Amino acid sequence: MSNGSNRTIPPGCTGQPPLAMDIIVKLDIFGIILYSVLTFMAVVSVLVFIEECVYIYKKVPATKKSIIIWVNGAAPVGIIYRKHTDDMIYFAIVVFKFLILMVEEVGGDQAFLRRGQKHKLRISTGPCCCCCPCLPHVAITRRSLFLLKLGSFQFALLKILFTILSIVLYTNGTFDLSDLSITGAAIWINPFVGILTIIALWPVAITFMHLRTTLRSLKIIPKYAMYQLVLILSQLQTAIINILALNGTIACTPPFSAPARGYMMGQQLLILEMFIITLVTRLLYRRQYDPLPREEEDDESENTKMVALPESA
């Protein structure tokens, strides 16, 4: 019988997936061409990133060097290092680094506060409060800037702690991504990490909405789009493919089980996507890093997207 829950599972769909060398020696012409192209894309992406690091080290001010290298490395890391928990730690740090990058692009904390004296932060933005336009605007102070940084930094810190906890539980045999029962650890840890992710993305979106006009000449909008795209493709796309594989939507093809085949498909898609993003990112960040003009010189041109503080009585 092969209907309903009594489906017969082919013997080749159970157990561990084959080793890489076993796969390579059995490739047909199409497989050889596919893996050759993907390998070429991966190598070029890494070489482009290394070349960009050299350029940044020579041309970029010291306060921005490490930040830009971290942000630029998101796409290559998505290609070469795909252990889910570990690459998620990297992207957690990139979320915080991108917020710091926007602040540094306007001249640092002092310049950000000076430019924001006449404006307020609009907090009714995604991913948390885009459906709440009635929320009040918040004055730009040292405290509000600290809270923005803290909101993103908590993800980088807590993600490391939850990863360590997941590793400890995994060694004890109590952490399994396929175990979605109420007593399983994954059903509690993963949603909580998702909530932390949303909270961390919110300050970045608030800062971007505030500075998108000021930093338009520095192509902050496409930079923000690339940063969001890397996060969505590397995390959300991978999660969707894994769920489809666990549910059996992605069929088993011996010698690959459904989860192994889904993981392999996700890897192949990511290499192509991150290769394109790496090339686009190189074009966006390869520029002269001159300081922005003072606010007095361009105040009127950058007020179109900012909310002015009300006059005090």
C-alpha positions as CSV (number, residue, x, y, z in Angstrom):
1,M,0.0,0.0,0.0
2,S,1.2,3.5,-0.8
3,N,-1.7,5.8,0.2
4,G,-2.1,8.2,3.0
5,S,0.3,7.8,5.9
6,N,1.3,4.3,4.8
7,R,3.4,5.5,1.9
8,T,6.4,3.3,1.1
9,I,9.7,5.2,1.6
10,P,12.4,4.1,-0.9
11,P,15.4,2.7,0.9
12,G,17.7,5.3,-0.6
13,C,15.7,8.1,1.1
14,T,16.7,7.1,4.6
15,G,19.9,7.5,6.5
16,Q,22.7,10.0,6.0
17,P,23.3,11.7,2.6
18,P,26.3,10.6,0.6
19,L,29.7,12.2,0.9
20,A,30.7,15.0,-1.5
21,M,33.2,12.8,-3.3
22,D,30.6,10.1,-3.9
23,I,28.3,12.8,-5.5
24,I,31.1,14.2,-7.7
25,V,32.1,10.9,-9.2
26,K,28.5,10.1,-10.2
27,L,27.7,13.4,-11.8
28,D,26.4,13.4,-15.4
29,I,27.2,16.1,-18.0
30,F,24.4,18.5,-16.7
31,G,25.6,18.0,-13.1
32,I,29.2,18.7,-14.1
33,I,28.2,21.9,-15.9
34,L,26.0,23.0,-13.0
35,Y,28.5,22.5,-10.3
36,S,31.3,24.0,-12.3
37,V,29.2,27.2,-12.8
38,L,28.3,27.4,-9.2
39,T,31.9,26.8,-8.1
40,F,33.0,29.6,-10.4
41,M,30.4,32.0,-9.0
42,A,31.4,31.1,-5.4
43,V,35.1,31.7,-6.1
44,V,34.5,35.0,-8.0
45,S,32.3,36.2,-5.1
46,V,35.1,35.5,-2.6
47,L,37.8,37.2,-4.8
48,V,35.6,40.2,-5.3
49,F,35.1,40.5,-1.5
50,I,38.8,40.2,-0.9
51,E,39.5,42.9,-3.5
52,E,36.9,45.1,-1.9
53,C,38.4,44.6,1.5
54,V,41.8,45.8,0.2
55,Y,40.1,48.9,-1.4
56,I,38.3,49.7,1.8
57,Y,41.5,49.3,3.9
58,K,43.3,51.8,1.7
59,K,40.6,54.3,0.9
60,V,38.1,54.4,3.7
61,P,38.4,56.4,7.0
62,A,39.3,54.3,10.0
63,T,35.9,54.8,11.7
64,K,34.1,53.0,8.8
65,K,36.6,50.3,7.7
66,S,35.5,47.4,9.9
67,I,31.8,48.4,9.6
68,I,31.8,48.4,5.8
69,I,33.7,45.1,5.6
70,W,31.2,43.5,7.9
71,V,28.3,44.6,5.8
72,N,30.0,43.8,2.5
73,G,30.8,40.3,3.8
74,A,27.1,39.3,4.2
75,A,26.7,37.9,0.7
76,P,30.0,36.0,0.5
77,V,29.4,34.5,4.0
78,G,26.0,33.4,2.7
79,I,27.8,31.4,0.0
80,I,30.8,29.8,1.8
81,Y,29.5,29.3,5.3
82,R,26.1,27.8,5.4
83,K,25.9,26.2,8.9
84,H,22.5,27.7,9.8
85,T,23.2,28.7,13.4
86,D,26.6,30.1,12.6
87,D,25.8,32.2,9.6
88,M,22.7,33.5,11.5
89,I,25.2,34.9,14.1
90,Y,27.0,36.8,11.4
91,F,23.8,38.3,10.0
92,A,22.7,39.3,13.6
93,I,26.0,41.3,13.8
94,V,25.4,42.7,10.3
95,V,22.0,44.1,11.4
96,F,23.7,46.1,14.1
97,K,26.6,47.1,11.9
98,F,24.3,48.5,9.2
99,L,22.7,50.8,11.8
100,I,26.1,52.0,12.9
101,L,27.1,52.5,9.3
102,M,24.2,54.9,8.7
103,V,25.1,56.9,11.8
104,E,28.7,57.1,10.7
105,E,27.8,58.2,7.2
106,V,26.3,61.4,8.6
107,G,29.5,62.0,10.7
108,G,29.0,59.9,13.9
109,D,26.8,60.3,17.0
110,Q,27.5,64.0,17.5
111,A,26.6,64.9,13.9
112,F,23.5,62.6,14.0
113,L,22.3,64.4,17.1
114,R,23.2,67.9,15.7
115,R,21.3,67.2,12.5
116,G,18.4,65.8,14.4
117,Q,17.8,68.8,16.7
118,K,15.0,70.1,14.6
119,H,13.4,66.7,13.8
120,K,11.8,63.7,15.3
121,L,12.0,60.0,14.7
122,R,9.0,58.3,13.1
123,I,8.6,55.0,14.9
124,S,5.4,53.8,13.0
125,T,7.5,51.8,10.6
126,G,8.1,48.2,9.8
127,P,8.5,45.5,10.8
128,C,6.9,46.1,14.1
129,C,4.6,49.1,13.9
130,C,3.9,49.9,10.2
131,C,0.2,49.5,10.9
132,C,0.2,52.0,13.8
133,P,0.4,55.5,12.2
134,C,-1.1,57.0,15.4
135,L,2.1,56.4,17.3
136,P,3.8,59.6,18.5
137,H,7.1,60.8,17.0
138,V,10.1,60.6,19.3
139,A,12.6,63.4,19.8
140,I,16.2,62.7,18.8
141,T,18.3,62.6,21.9
142,R,21.2,60.7,23.3
143,R,18.8,58.4,25.0
144,S,16.8,57.6,21.9
145,L,20.0,57.0,19.9
146,F,21.2,54.7,22.7
147,L,17.9,52.8,22.5
148,L,18.1,52.4,18.8
149,K,21.6,50.9,19.1
150,L,20.5,48.7,22.0
151,G,17.6,47.4,20.0
152,S,19.8,46.0,17.3
153,F,22.7,45.0,19.6
154,Q,20.5,42.8,21.7
155,F,20.0,40.5,18.7
156,A,23.7,40.1,18.1
157,L,24.3,39.3,21.8
158,L,21.3,37.1,22.5
159,K,21.7,35.1,19.2
160,I,25.1,34.0,20.4
161,L,23.7,32.9,23.8
162,F,20.8,31.0,22.1
163,T,23.2,29.3,19.7
164,I,25.3,28.1,22.6
165,L,22.2,26.9,24.3
166,S,21.0,25.1,21.2
167,I,24.4,23.3,20.8
168,V,24.3,22.2,24.4
169,L,20.7,20.9,24.0
170,Y,21.7,19.2,20.7
171,T,24.5,17.3,22.4
172,N,22.0,16.1,24.9
173,G,19.7,15.0,22.2
174,T,16.9,17.4,23.2
175,F,17.2,19.9,20.3
176,D,15.9,18.7,16.9
177,L,14.6,21.1,14.2
178,S,12.2,18.5,12.9
179,D,10.7,18.0,16.4
180,L,7.8,20.5,16.4
181,S,6.0,19.1,19.4
182,I,5.2,21.3,22.4
183,T,7.9,19.5,24.5
184,G,10.6,20.1,21.9
185,A,13.2,22.8,22.5
186,A,13.1,24.0,18.9
187,I,9.5,25.1,19.0
188,W,10.4,27.5,21.9
189,I,13.8,28.7,20.9
190,N,13.2,29.4,17.2
191,P,10.1,31.6,17.6
192,F,11.8,33.6,20.3
193,V,14.8,34.2,18.0
194,G,12.3,35.3,15.4
195,I,10.9,37.9,17.8
196,L,14.4,39.1,18.6
197,T,15.0,39.4,14.8
198,I,12.0,41.6,14.3
199,I,12.9,43.8,17.3
200,A,16.4,44.2,15.9
201,L,15.2,45.2,12.4
202,W,12.9,47.9,13.8
203,P,15.6,50.4,14.9
204,V,17.4,49.9,11.6
205,A,14.2,50.8,9.7
206,I,13.5,53.8,11.9
207,T,17.0,55.1,11.3
208,F,16.8,54.5,7.6
209,M,13.5,56.3,7.3
210,H,15.0,59.3,9.1
211,L,18.2,59.5,7.1
212,R,17.2,58.3,3.7
213,T,17.0,61.8,2.3
214,T,20.2,63.0,4.0
215,L,22.1,60.0,2.7
216,R,20.5,59.8,-0.8
217,S,23.7,61.0,-2.4
218,L,25.5,58.0,-0.8
219,K,23.0,55.5,-2.4
220,I,21.7,54.5,1.0
221,I,18.4,53.3,-0.5
222,P,19.9,50.6,-2.7
223,K,22.3,49.7,0.1
224,Y,19.4,49.2,2.4
225,A,17.6,47.1,-0.2
226,M,20.7,44.9,-0.6
227,Y,21.0,44.4,3.1
228,Q,17.3,43.5,3.4
229,L,17.6,41.2,0.4
230,V,20.5,39.3,1.9
231,L,18.7,38.8,5.1
232,I,15.5,37.6,3.4
233,L,17.2,35.2,1.0
234,S,19.6,33.7,3.5
235,Q,17.2,33.2,6.3
236,L,13.5,33.3,5.1
237,Q,14.1,31.5,1.9
238,T,16.1,28.8,3.6
239,A,13.5,28.4,6.3
240,I,10.7,28.0,3.7
241,I,12.7,25.4,1.8
242,N,13.4,23.5,5.0
243,I,9.8,23.5,6.0
244,L,8.7,22.3,2.5
245,A,11.3,19.5,2.8
246,L,10.2,18.4,6.2
247,N,6.5,18.4,5.1
248,G,7.4,16.2,2.1
249,T,6.5,18.8,-0.5
250,I,10.1,18.5,-1.8
251,A,10.3,14.9,-2.9
252,C,13.0,12.5,-2.0
253,T,15.3,11.4,-4.8
254,P,17.8,8.7,-3.8
255,P,20.4,8.9,-2.5
256,F,19.1,12.2,-1.0
257,S,16.4,12.3,1.6
258,A,13.8,15.1,1.4
259,P,15.6,17.4,4.0
260,A,19.0,16.8,2.3
261,R,17.6,17.6,-1.1
262,G,15.9,20.7,0.2
263,Y,19.2,21.8,1.8
264,M,21.0,21.2,-1.5
265,M,18.5,23.2,-3.5
266,G,18.6,26.0,-1.1
267,Q,22.4,26.1,-1.4
268,Q,22.3,26.2,-5.2
269,L,19.8,29.1,-5.2
270,L,21.8,31.0,-2.6
271,I,25.1,30.8,-4.6
272,L,23.4,32.4,-7.6
273,E,21.6,35.0,-5.6
274,M,24.6,36.0,-3.4
275,F,26.8,36.1,-6.5
276,I,24.6,38.8,-8.0
277,I,24.3,40.7,-4.7
278,T,28.1,40.6,-4.2
279,L,28.6,42.3,-7.6
280,V,25.9,44.9,-7.0
281,T,27.2,45.6,-3.5
282,R,30.7,46.2,-4.9
283,L,29.4,48.9,-7.2
284,L,27.5,50.6,-4.3
285,Y,30.3,50.7,-1.8
286,R,33.2,51.5,-4.2
287,R,33.3,55.3,-4.0
288,Q,35.1,58.2,-2.6
289,Y,34.3,58.5,1.1
290,D,34.1,62.3,1.5
291,P,32.3,63.8,4.5
292,L,28.8,65.1,4.0
293,P,28.3,68.9,3.8
294,R,27.3,70.6,7.0
295,E,23.6,70.8,7.7
296,E,23.6,74.6,7.3
297,E,24.5,74.2,3.7
298,D,21.8,71.6,2.7
299,D,19.2,72.0,5.4
300,E,16.3,72.8,3.1
301,S,17.0,70.0,0.7
302,E,16.9,67.3,3.3
303,N,13.9,68.4,5.3
304,T,11.3,66.9,2.9
305,K,11.2,63.5,4.6
306,M,11.7,64.7,8.2
307,V,9.2,65.8,10.8
308,A,9.9,69.2,12.4
309,L,9.7,69.6,16.1
310,P,6.7,71.8,17.2
311,E,7.5,75.3,18.4
312,S,7.5,75.6,22.1
313,A,5.0,78.0,23.6
